[in-house]
Amino acid sequence: MPPLNFMKTEIDHLPEKKQRELARIQEILFEEFDLAKGNSQKIYIQKGRILKIVLFGSYARGDWVDEAGKTAKGYQSDFDLLIVVNFKQLTDMATYWYKAEDRIIRDKTIKTPIGLIVHSLADVNNQLALGRYFFTDIIREGAALYELGGHRFVDPKPLKPKEAYAAAKEYFEEWMSAGEYQYDRLFRTALGDKRPKEAAFLLHQAVERFYACYLLTTTLYSPSTHNVRRLRSLAEEKDERFRDIWPDEDRFQRRSFELLKEAYVKARYSKHYKITEEELTWLGARAETLATLVKTACEKRLKTLKAAAGK
């Protein structure tokens, strides 16, 4: 593998309109990051910097899908962006990045959905040193849209097959079990007891765990987020079978998924949050389909890793 210290920077393979969208996204990220830092006297905020913005995933590779408005399904790939900062404290989405994310979503010149992950340079380099597939793939396939000079990625160390299998197996056993418990024991009980808000929150937790199980087992990484839309996007990017889990062909289906996405906060804290038994039943059925696919995909991945490890 060639050194990863020198990433590609060209995105000429993208249509001009996509390049313009990415340029606008960068403007917003820098503007909102500066506003979020404010006039704090804390050293890590005063000296806080965006070191890199890296486009990864399908738009970096060149195999994106943009069928928005063209077909009934209308699948559209996200712009996947890794933002690298110089202090771990600056990776907090709720403090430094949520306004930028919201502004990008509302900007009428940006037609492509985005997915942001934020890590410190030290964390990314540690992940590369451990040979974690997710970050190695980002650096190998991604394109650096912005880089502040003097801040390099380390070259990854190869991950030993036995270590990869052991880590993936541990993740699968922990997270699949957690998701099944949330779904089978907690969500079903709350639904049966006619407690819709509790059921919605518990179902959100189950779905979050199922997605984390898939991502951790197959890539050894899952972002620290409760945003199931973001987790869904990462899974759909990696395996197109996940794109059929949540159909959005009518208002009921779209509204139901939005209610699930909002449940982490609103189902617990907002008196205005309402969800019907019909919506919960539909969401529960989709979550069960998700769990089945996750289990199938993870078991196949573990079988491959086990063979590579000679077990």
N, C-alpha and C positions, 0 to 999 in steps of 0.2 A: 504494500500500500504506500503511495507517495506521501510525503509529509503533509500534514493538515494545517501547518502554520500559515500556509498561503492559500486561502480560499478563493474560489472564483468570485468575480464581482459583476460579471456581465449578465444582464437579463434581456439581451436582444432577442431571445426566442419568444418573448412575450409580446402580444399585440400592444400597440402604442397606448391604447386606452387603459390597459392593465398597468403599464409602466407609469402612466399619469396618476392612477389611483394609488399606487405604492408610494409615489413621491408625496402625494397629499397626506397619506397616512403617516409618513415620517415627520412631516411638518407638525401635525397634530400631536404626535408622541412627544416631540421635543418641547413644544409650547406648553402642553399640560403637565409634563414632568417638572418644568421650571416653576409653574404655578403651584404645583403640589408641594414642592420644597419650601416655598414661601420664604420667610426671613428667620427661620429657625437658627439657633446658635449651636445646635448639635453638630459636631465635627463631620459625622458621616453624611449629614444633609448638606452642610456647606460645601463639602468636597465631593458630593455625589455627582456621578457622571454616567451617561449612557456610553458604554464602551463599544458596543456592537449592536447592529440590528441585522438579523440573519433571516432570509426567506428560506423556508424548507418545505418539504412535502411535494405535492403534485405540481405546484406552480414552479418550483425550483427544478424539478426533474423534467417537466414538459409534458406530463400526462394528465393534466387537470381536466375536469369536466365542468362545462358551463351550459346547462340545458334550461336555465331559468326562463320560464315562459315559452319554451319550445315544445315541451312534452308534458303529459299529464303528471308524470313524476317530478320532472323539473329539477333534477339534482344539480347542485352547484357546489364545487369545491371551495374551501376556504383559502384565503391567504394565511398560511401558517407562519407566524413570526416568533423568533426567539430574540428577546431583548436581554442583553448582557450588561449588568451594572457593576460598579466597583465595590459595593457594600451589600451584604446580605439583607440588612434592614430595609433596603430600598426595593426589595422584591415583593413587598406586601401589596397585593392587588388592591385591597380595600382602601389603602392610604394613598398610593402613588399612581395607580393606573386605571381605576374604574371610571374616572371622568373622561380620560382619553378614549377608553373603549366605548363609552356611551356616545361621545362626540363623533367618533368614527362611524358608528352605526347610524347616527342621525344625519351625517353629511350626505347631501343629495348627489354629490359628484362621485361618491364611492359606491359602486354597485355590487362589489364582491364582499361576502361576509368574511370576517377575520377571526382568527384564533390567536391569542397572545399567551406566551409563557415567558416568565421573567426569572432569571437566575443570575447569581453573582458569577464573576469570572472564576473565582476560586472553586465554586461548586461545579461548574461545567468542567473545569480542568480535572477535578477529583473524579468526576464521572467518566471522563475520557481515560484517566489513568487506571480506572477499574475495568475498562473495556466495555462499558455499558452500551448496548447496541443502539439505543435511541439517539444518544448524543453523537456516537460515532457516525451514524447515518446522516444526521443533520450536518455535521461538519464536512463530510465527504461529498454529499449531494447538494448542500445548500449554497446559496449565493449571499455574500455579504453586501447588503445595501448601504451600510455605513460602518466604518471602523475608525476608532480613535487610535492613532499611531502608538506603538510601543506596548500594546496589550495583546499577547499572542495566546492561542490555544496550544496546549501540549499535544504531542502525538500520542494516540491511544496505545495502551498495552493490550495484547491479545487476551481475551477471556478464555480461560481453560474450559474445555467441554464439561468436565465434572462440576466445576464451579457454576457454570451456566445452568446446568440441569438442577443442581441442588437449590439454587436461588429461585428458579422458576417453579419448581415443585413446592417449595415452601410458600411462595406467594399464592399459588393456586389453592392449596389446602386451606390457607388462612382466609382468603378473600371470598372464595366460592362458598365456604361454610358460613361466613358472616352474611353474605347476600341471601342465602337460602333461609337462614334463621330470621332475618328481617322480613322476608317475604312470607314464608310459611307460618311462622309462629306469631309475629307481631302485626304485620299488615292484615293478614286474613282475620285475625282476632278483632282488630279495630274495625274492619269493614263489617264483620258479623255483628258487632256490638253497636252498629249505627253511629260511629264516631268518625265522620268524614274527614275532619281536619287532621286528626291524629293519623288516620289511615293514609292520607295524602303525604304527610311528612315521612311516615315509615316506608311507604312505597318509594319515595324519593331516595331514602337511605339504601334501600335494596338495590335500586337501579344504579346508584352511584357505586356501590360495591361490586356489582356485576361488571360494570365497565372497567373499574380499577383492576379487577381480577384478570380480565382479558389483556389489558395494557401491560400490567406488571408481569404476567406470565409470558407474554410474547415479546416484550421489549425490555423488561426489567425496569420500566419507568412508568409512572403515572403522575400527572401534575397535582399539586396540592390545591385542589379546587372542589367546591361543592356545585359547580356549574355543570349540570348534566348535559347541557347543549354542547359545551366544550368537549367533554368526555366522549359524547356521541360522535362529534366531528372527527376526533382522533381515531376512533374505532372504524368509522366509515371510510376514512382515508386509507387505512391499512387493509381493510377487507370489505369489498363492496357488498357482501352478503348482509352486512349490518344496515345498509341503506333501505332495506325492506322492512325493518323492525317497526318504524314509526311512520305509517302512511300519512300524508297530509293533503289528501285529495278534496277535502271539504272542511267547512268551518268547524265542525264538531271535532274532527281529528286534530286540527291545528290548535284549537282552544284547549283541548285536553292536554296536549303536550306542554303548552305554555303554563297551564295550572300545575303540572308536575314540576316544571322547572322552577316555578315560584314558591313551591311548597316548603323548601328548606327554611325560608324566612317567614313568609306570609302565613303559612298554615299554623305556625306557632304564635305569631305576634300580631297579626292583623285581624281585627274583628270583621273586616270587610271581605276576607277571603271566603269564597263559597265554591264548593265542588259537589257535584251530584253523584248519586250512587251509580248512575249509568256511566258517567265519565270515569269513575274509579274502577268500575268493572272492566271497561274497555282498556284502560291503562294497565290494570292488573294482568289482563290476558297478553298484552304486548310485552310486559315485563317478563312473563313466563316464557314467551318465545325468545326473548333476549337471553334469559338464563340458559336455555337449551343450546342456543348457538354458541354462547360463551364457553359452556362446558365442552361442546364438541370441538371447537377451535383450540381450546387450551389443551385438551387431551391429545390432540394431533400434534401440537407443538411439543408437548412433553415427550411424546413417543420419539419424535425426531431428535430431541436433545439427549434422550436416554441412549439412543443408538450411537450418537456421536461420542458420548461419554464411555461407550463400551460396556454398558450395563445390561 
